[in-house]
Amino acid sequence: MITGKNYIGNSLSAKGTQTYKTVNPKLNSDNEWDFTEATEAEVDEAAQKATEAFAVYKQKTDKERAAFLRAIAEEIEALGQEVIDAYTAESGLPEGRAMGERGRTIGQLNSFAALLEQGDWVQATIDHGDPERTPAPKPDLRKMQIAVGPVAVFGASNFPFAFSTAGGDTASALAAGCPVIVKSHPMHAGTGELVSSAIIKAAEKTGMPDGVFSNLNSKGITVGEQLVKHPAIKAVGFTGSIKAGTALTKLGAGRKEPIPVYAEMGSINPVVILPEALKANGESWAQKYAGSINLGAGQFCTNPGLILGIEGAELDTFGKHLAAALGQQPANCMLHPNIHSSYESGKQKMLDANGTEVLAVALEAEGANDGKPALVKVTADDFLANSELHTEVFGPFSMLVACASKAQLLEVLNTLEGQLTGSLIAEAAEVSAYTDVIDALRSRVGRILFNGVPTGVEVCPAMHHGGPFPSTSDAKFTSVGNDAIYRWVRPVSYQDWPQELLPDALKDGNPLGILRKVDGIYNKA
Ligand code: NAP
């Protein structure tokens, strides 16, 4: 049942006076529930509880934390239809997407559990000492990763399950041994509360300390700012806009004790389509890209917002095919009236900008918050002259840029800001003539695709979902896949410690049976 209250550790709490409602964007009306915003005292209480919980939680073994994550997955599943109904009512996304995203969220939790059960993730490194070494004896050094402390997570609007309350940030932080305080996304506070109740149940069932998880309601920036500034918080996970992500990153860096804010922000995900690919398969690529641009009403951080090609008859034909295919796509309901109106005004700016030619723009839609797809074309000269054209329009929008030559294509790529993904569409025979283009594309992105569409982010260890600024605040880290855990840990070296006082991961004899780097060689001995 949705109560509208905050979870301060295991207790429901609503001491504040500010309340708000979520919106059903399909019906364009408020949902029934009232949510009470957390007060400063409740933020502080959650932070204190997280600090106390950390002292206990960090002592739990990997296997105990794995059991907690698996229990969260089970409890989310047990929420059944109620949470699916809340998700669809608060996001306008269809039930099929809700089910799929719930499955992904459960899969992420279980994959972090499996990582803990295997145990290698601590990156144990042992360099044995040598007392006989001259001129000075060599100390015995043993290094592993340990949890940093309580983490604040900002739920994302566009993934109410997979990048929110029990999403990748929370799962990876809990896996690392860090208590989590979620700043619930105001657009899906009811879904967030139900998922929080599942996490609390799982914590109680598996004997985790009170305060290992809290969920704070908030509409507006105050609660988020208080959390990031709170001395108990040691790192932050965020997914959302460049504006908010940059503000929070600065806030974290400006503290007396600076902390990292791992922000996943905007991206226009450039696609380079080479001449032979246009000739051979232009129409089929146009069909695929129309689907990718409009997928989920374009509300994905990997949405292909920029398509680059070399001008000529083939690029013109591709533009026509893409416009026609986009014209066949339905307008889908967007997440919230505000996101819909930002999309409409951002799109209009692009349609009105100097030099843009409108190739496709849907005018009709059934629902008030449906995002009507659009495609514009611009020359590279105009694109290079106006940096406004390089910005993200969050929704089913894309821009085709016609470059006069390969040299100008390179110039455009080298002008782009950092991106999550870049895609190359090419025939095998032409690739060797474009190695400089591929290198320029790779230098801008965290994931480079060959003959594919960037939407669809596989959750697996080799995924890197993070790119140079401003797509993320730190290109070295991913927010998807098991390596997301490394945002919440730091290495510590033990020097000359007796065996019995070392953590099991670093003891001779390897009692955990994990893969370790011993005197430079990886082994499980
Ligand atoms: P947002 O504006 O970035 O907000 C995300 C969260 O951060 C919200 O909980 C918000 O709180 C909080 N927040 C915003 N500004 C803050 C600040 N200065 N200090 C502290 N907290 C702050 O994102 P959104 O509401 O989810 O969507 C708005 C836009 O973000 C979209 O139209 C889109 O452009 C972009 N977006 C991008 C991605 C991506 O993956 N690239 C994903 C989602 C959204 P309040 O809402 O309570 O103010």
Residues whose N, C-alpha, C, O or C-beta is under 5 A from the ligand:
A	BS01	NAP	F154 G155 A156 S157 N158 S184 H185 P186 S218 K219 G220 I221 G224 E225 T239 G240 S241 A244 A247 E264 M265 G266 S267 F300 C301 I339 S342 F394
